Amino acid sequence: MKKLGKYSMGLGDRFGRQAEAQLKAIIDAGKNGIEITPVWNKSNREHIIIGTEPGDVRKEADAAVKTMKFNKPYFVDADHINFDTVGRFIEASDFFTIDVASYIGQKSCDMDIDTFIKYAEKYRGKLSIQGIPKPFNITGTYLRQVAEKYLFATKMAGIIYRKIEKLKGQGNFVTEVSMDEVSEPQTPAELFFILMMLSIEKIPLQTIAPKFQGRFNKGVDYVGNPELFALEFETNLLVIRHAVKLFNLPENLKISIHSGSDKFSLYPHIGRIIRKYDAGIHLKTAGTTWLEEVTGLALAGGEALAFVKEIYQSAYEKIDELCAPYADVIDIKKERLPSPAEVMKWDSKKFASAIIHDSNNPNYNPDMRQLIHVGYKLAAHKMDEYLNLLDKNSKVVSECVYENLYNRHIRRLFGIKE
């Protein structure tokens, strides 16, 4: 079976130019004792907006690996696929993020619910898990509520998994199950029974992406109480370890953090907890690569700076349209956005410092950063011009991509000191 490494990172690269810079960060982490498996991911929505195909991601990843002489495992992720979208990813991908969020809350038939409750009956009463101070109180009513909320979603995960398996062959891909793009987090007790449901479906999942409390907004830091997140993360980790033993799930099953880029206030907690339990982690960084491309173009000045200023102006004018698909992971206060007229007067340094995620810089504007994050489709509308600018300014752009991934993310998460 293809096996995901203990530590892995989802590397988004929407315009297909930064795989080498990303891989350099992975290689440098390895030189410092942290082996990270790179997973290049791109969702169906992003392919549609940009006009690319899953095979383009595979070609980019393969080329970067060859150029950089990287001789360790890597993957290409069919990101957030469902039954309707998985087909186009089969050939190019060897990692599949099965997204069941839209199925959560849909009720299975009564017979299936009754069958699950009978199967789970043995866990009624006080469910104790090693390391968790208080046992979970599991009642028959609770089991029915969990089944009505999640059973259909896990059965759909099974159907999608078997569709992939039929076409790819057993053991030829890594499976992740994602349920993070919903309004309410799953509790640790719910996660226990979700894992039971997935085991019944015989899905050899290697990562699971639950919804955590707090807000994981795109491209900015965590909004919530980091201490409460740490408690939730540790409890979920212990639930997974227990479920692996009980339900015969893959021993390397680990937590996946989606919209995990830039959650700097959480990294010390995540790092401490995974070291405490010698556990793995999968962190998806996704669209921050695009943000670093914008930063690099701003720093390049001239026509490149003029281009990203125009992108901001268009994004400002189309803010509602751009933000609507990302409502659960974007929180922009319009009154804190600079006007396009003001931005047009900025020099390279002022524009770049407004969107570089450095909370110590008084120019940093998280609202502007989030708006540009969701504005990548505007660059796609001027694809030839944008790609030409990336190629002409590849050195400064790639340095920004590397700096962001290695120094802001990898070093902070894994405690690498230099």
C-alpha positions in Angstrom: 0.0 0.0 0.0 1.2 3.5 -0.8 2.0 5.1 2.6 2.0 8.7 3.5 5.0 9.9 5.5 4.7 10.7 9.2 4.9 14.5 8.4 3.3 15.7 5.2 2.3 19.0 3.7 -0.3 20.0 1.1 1.3 22.4 -1.3 -1.0 24.4 -3.4 0.3 25.9 -6.6 -2.6 27.4 -8.5 -0.7 28.6 -11.5 1.9 25.8 -11.7 5.1 27.8 -11.4 6.4 27.3 -7.8 6.9 23.5 -7.3 10.7 23.8 -7.3 10.7 26.6 -4.7 8.3 24.6 -2.6 10.4 21.4 -2.9 13.5 23.3 -1.9 11.8 24.1 1.4 11.0 20.4 1.9 14.6 19.4 1.1 16.0 22.0 3.5 13.7 20.7 6.2 15.1 17.2 5.6 18.6 18.6 6.0 17.5 19.7 9.5 16.1 16.3 10.5 12.5 16.9 9.6 11.3 14.5 6.7 8.2 16.0 5.1 6.3 14.3 2.3 5.2 16.9 -0.2 1.6 16.6 -1.5 0.7 18.9 -4.4 -3.0 19.6 -4.3 -5.5 21.5 -6.4 -9.2 21.4 -6.2 -11.8 20.9 -9.0 -13.0 24.5 -8.4 -9.5 25.8 -8.9 -9.0 23.8 -12.1 -12.2 25.2 -13.5 -11.4 28.8 -12.6 -7.9 28.7 -13.9 -8.6 26.4 -16.9 -6.1 23.6 -16.0 -6.4 19.8 -15.7 -5.3 17.5 -13.0 -2.6 16.2 -15.3 -1.0 19.6 -15.2 -0.3 19.2 -11.5 1.2 15.8 -12.1 3.5 17.2 -14.8 4.6 20.1 -12.6 5.3 17.9 -9.6 7.2 15.2 -11.7 9.3 17.9 -13.4 10.3 19.6 -10.1 11.2 16.3 -8.5 13.4 15.5 -11.5 15.1 18.9 -11.6 15.7 18.9 -7.8 16.8 15.3 -7.8 14.4 14.5 -5.0 14.4 10.8 -4.4 11.7 10.4 -1.7 8.0 9.8 -1.9 5.6 12.6 -3.1 2.0 12.7 -4.1 -0.5 14.6 -6.2 -3.8 15.2 -4.4 -7.3 15.2 -5.9 -8.3 17.9 -3.4 -11.8 18.0 -2.0 -13.4 15.7 -4.6 -16.8 14.1 -4.3 -18.7 11.4 -6.3 -19.4 13.8 -9.2 -15.9 15.3 -9.6 -13.5 12.4 -8.8 -13.5 11.0 -12.3 -11.3 13.6 -13.9 -8.6 13.1 -11.2 -8.2 9.3 -11.4 -5.3 9.1 -13.8 -3.1 11.9 -12.5 -3.6 11.5 -8.7 -2.4 9.1 -6.1 -3.8 10.9 -3.1 -7.6 11.5 -2.8 -9.2 13.9 -0.4 -12.8 12.6 -0.2 -14.9 15.6 0.9 -18.1 14.5 2.7 -19.0 17.9 4.2 -22.0 18.4 1.9 -23.4 15.0 2.9 -23.3 15.6 6.7 -26.8 16.0 8.1 -28.4 13.9 5.3 -30.1 11.0 7.0 -29.5 7.4 6.1 -32.4 4.9 5.9 -33.8 3.7 9.2 -32.5 0.2 8.6 -28.9 1.4 8.2 -29.2 3.6 11.3 -30.6 0.7 13.4 -27.8 -1.6 12.1 -25.1 0.9 13.1 -26.6 1.5 16.6 -26.7 -2.2 17.2 -23.0 -2.4 16.2 -22.1 0.5 18.4 -24.2 -0.6 21.4 -21.1 -2.0 23.2 -19.8 1.6 23.6 -22.9 2.8 25.5 -22.2 4.1 29.0 -18.9 5.5 30.0 -16.4 5.4 27.1 -12.9 5.8 28.5 -9.9 6.6 26.3 -6.4 6.5 27.6 -5.0 10.0 28.2 -8.4 11.7 28.2 -9.3 12.7 31.8 -13.1 12.3 31.6 -14.9 9.5 29.9 -17.5 10.2 27.3 -21.1 9.6 28.3 -22.7 7.6 25.5 -26.4 7.1 25.5 -28.7 5.3 23.0 -30.2 8.7 22.1 -26.7 10.1 21.4 -25.8 7.1 19.2 -28.9 7.7 17.1 -28.1 11.4 16.8 -24.6 10.7 15.6 -25.9 8.1 13.1 -28.5 10.5 11.7 -25.9 13.2 11.3 -22.9 11.3 10.0 -23.8 7.8 8.7 -24.9 8.9 5.3 -21.8 10.9 4.8 -19.5 8.0 5.7 -21.4 5.7 3.4 -20.9 8.2 0.6 -17.2 8.2 1.5 -17.2 4.4 1.1 -19.0 4.7 -2.3 -16.4 7.2 -3.5 -13.5 5.2 -2.2 -14.6 2.1 -3.9 -15.1 4.0 -7.2 -11.4 5.1 -6.9 -10.2 1.7 -5.9 -11.9 0.1 -8.8 -10.1 2.4 -11.3 -6.8 2.8 -9.5 -6.4 -0.6 -7.9 -6.2 -1.4 -4.2 -3.2 0.1 -2.4 -2.2 2.4 -5.3 -3.3 5.7 -3.6 -3.6 7.5 -0.2 -7.0 8.3 1.1 -8.0 11.3 3.2 -11.5 12.0 4.4 -12.4 15.6 4.9 -15.3 17.1 6.9 -13.9 20.5 7.8 -16.0 22.7 5.4 -19.0 22.8 7.7 -20.3 25.3 10.2 -20.1 23.2 13.3 -17.0 21.3 14.6 -17.2 17.6 15.3 -16.7 16.7 18.9 -14.0 14.1 19.9 -16.8 11.7 20.8 -18.4 12.2 17.4 -15.0 11.7 15.8 -14.7 8.3 17.5 -18.0 7.1 16.0 -17.2 8.6 12.6 -14.0 6.5 12.6 -16.0 3.5 13.5 -18.3 4.2 10.5 -15.4 4.6 8.2 -13.9 1.4 9.3 -17.2 -0.4 8.6 -16.9 1.0 5.1 -13.4 -0.5 5.0 -11.8 2.8 4.0 -8.0 2.6 4.7 -7.8 6.3 5.4 -4.4 7.7 6.4 -5.5 11.2 7.3 -8.8 12.7 8.5 -9.6 16.4 8.4 -12.1 17.3 11.1 -13.7 20.7 11.7 -12.1 22.4 14.7 -13.6 25.1 16.9 -12.6 28.6 16.0 -12.1 30.1 12.6 -9.5 28.9 10.1 -9.7 31.9 7.7 -7.7 31.7 4.5 -4.2 33.1 4.7 -4.3 34.6 8.1 -3.9 33.5 11.7 -6.3 31.4 13.7 -9.3 33.2 15.2 -10.1 31.7 18.6 -8.5 30.5 21.8 -5.3 28.7 21.0 -5.3 26.9 24.4 -8.8 25.5 23.7 -7.7 24.4 20.3 -4.7 22.6 21.8 -7.0 20.7 24.2 -9.3 19.8 21.3 -6.4 18.8 19.0 -4.8 16.6 21.7 -8.1 14.9 22.5 -8.8 14.2 18.9 -5.3 12.8 18.5 -5.9 10.4 21.4 -9.3 9.4 20.0 -7.6 8.5 16.7 -4.9 6.5 18.4 -7.6 4.5 20.3 -9.8 4.1 17.2 -6.9 2.7 15.2 -6.5 -0.1 17.7 -10.2 -0.9 18.0 -11.3 -0.6 14.4 -8.3 -2.0 12.5 -7.6 1.4 10.8 -4.1 2.1 9.3 -1.6 2.6 12.0 -0.3 5.8 10.4 -3.7 7.5 10.5 -3.2 11.2 11.5 -4.9 14.5 11.7 -5.0 16.8 8.7 -5.3 20.5 9.3 -7.0 22.2 6.4 -6.6 26.0 5.8 -3.6 25.3 7.9 -1.3 27.9 6.4 -0.5 31.0 8.5 -2.0 29.6 11.8 1.1 30.7 13.5 -0.4 31.0 17.0 -1.3 27.2 16.8 2.0 25.9 15.5 3.8 25.8 18.9 0.8 23.8 20.3 0.6 21.4 17.4 4.4 20.9 17.4 4.4 20.3 21.2 1.6 17.8 21.0 2.8 15.7 18.1 6.3 15.5 19.7 4.7 14.5 23.0 2.9 11.5 21.3 5.4 11.0 18.5 2.5 11.5 16.2 2.3 12.7 12.6 0.5 15.7 11.0 -0.7 16.7 7.6 -0.9 20.4 7.0 -2.5 22.0 4.0 -1.0 25.3 3.0 -2.9 25.8 -0.3 -3.4 29.3 -1.6 -0.6 31.1 0.2 1.6 30.3 -2.8 -0.5 32.6 -4.9 -0.2 35.3 -2.2 3.6 35.0 -2.3 3.6 35.3 -6.0 1.7 38.6 -5.6 4.2 39.7 -3.0 7.1 38.9 -5.3 5.6 40.8 -8.2 5.0 43.8 -5.9 8.6 43.7 -4.8 9.8 43.5 -8.4 8.2 46.9 -9.1 7.5 48.4 -12.5 4.9 46.6 -14.6 4.7 43.7 -12.1 3.7 46.1 -9.3 1.2 47.8 -11.6 -0.4 44.5 -12.4 -1.0 43.5 -8.8 -2.3 46.9 -8.1 -4.9 46.4 -10.8 -5.7 43.0 -9.3 -6.4 44.6 -6.0 -8.6 47.3 -7.6 -10.7 44.7 -9.4 -10.9 42.6 -6.2 -12.1 45.6 -4.2 -14.8 46.3 -6.8 -15.9 42.6 -6.9 -15.4 41.7 -3.2 -18.9 40.2 -2.7 -18.6 38.0 -5.7 -15.1 36.8 -4.8 -15.9 36.1 -1.2 -19.2 34.3 -1.5 -17.7 30.8 -2.2 -15.4 31.2 0.8 -17.9 32.5 3.3 -16.9 29.9 6.0 -13.2 30.7 5.7 -13.0 34.4 5.0 -13.7 37.3 7.4 -13.0 40.6 5.8 -13.9 44.0 7.3 -14.5 46.3 4.3 -13.9 49.4 6.4 -10.3 48.2 7.1 -9.4 47.8 3.4 -7.4 50.6 1.8 -9.1 52.3 -1.2 -7.8 51.4 -4.6 -6.9 55.1 -5.1 -4.7 55.0 -2.0 -3.0 51.7 -3.1 -2.2 53.1 -6.5 0.1 55.6 -4.8 2.0 52.9 -2.9 5.6 51.8 -3.7 6.7 48.2 -3.8 7.7 48.1 -0.2 4.4 49.5 1.1 2.3 47.1 -1.0 4.3 44.0 -0.1 4.4 44.8 3.6 0.6 45.2 3.6 0.2 41.5 2.5 3.2 39.8 4.0 2.0 37.9 7.1 4.1 39.7 9.7 1.9 40.9 12.6 4.8 43.0 14.0 4.8 45.2 10.9 2.4 48.1 11.3 1.6 48.0 7.6 0.3 44.5 7.6 -3.3 44.3 6.7 -5.0 40.9 7.2 -8.2 42.1 5.4 -6.3 43.0 2.3 -4.4 39.8 2.5 -7.6 37.8 2.6 -9.1 39.7 -0.3 -6.2 39.1 -2.5 -6.2 35.4 -1.4 -9.6 34.9 -3.0 -8.8 37.1 -6.0 -6.7 34.6 -7.9 -9.4 34.2 -10.5 -8.8 37.8 -11.6 -5.2 36.8 -12.5 -6.6 33.8 -14.3 -8.6 36.2 -16.5 -5.3 37.7 -17.6 -3.4 34.4 -17.7 -0.9 35.1 -20.4 0.2 38.5 -18.9 0.3 37.0 -15.4 2.4 34.0 -16.3 4.7 36.2 -18.3 5.3 38.4 -15.3 6.0 35.3 -13.1 8.5 34.1 -15.6 10.2 37.5 -15.9 10.4 37.9 -12.2 10.9 34.2 -11.2 13.9 34.8 -8.9 12.2 37.3 -6.5 8.9 35.4 -6.7 10.5 32.0 -5.9 12.4 33.5 -3.0 9.1 34.7 -1.5 7.5 31.3 -1.9 10.5 29.6 -0.3 10.7 32.1 2.6 7.0 31.7 3.4 7.0 27.9 3.3 10.3 27.2 5.0 10.8 30.1 7.5 7.3 31.0 8.4 5.7 27.6 8.3 8.0 24.6 8.5 10.5 26.1 11.0 7.7 27.3 13.3 5.7 24.1 13.1 8.6 21.8 13.7 10.7 24.0 15.9 13.7 24.1 13.5 16.3 26.6 14.8 19.1 28.0 12.7 
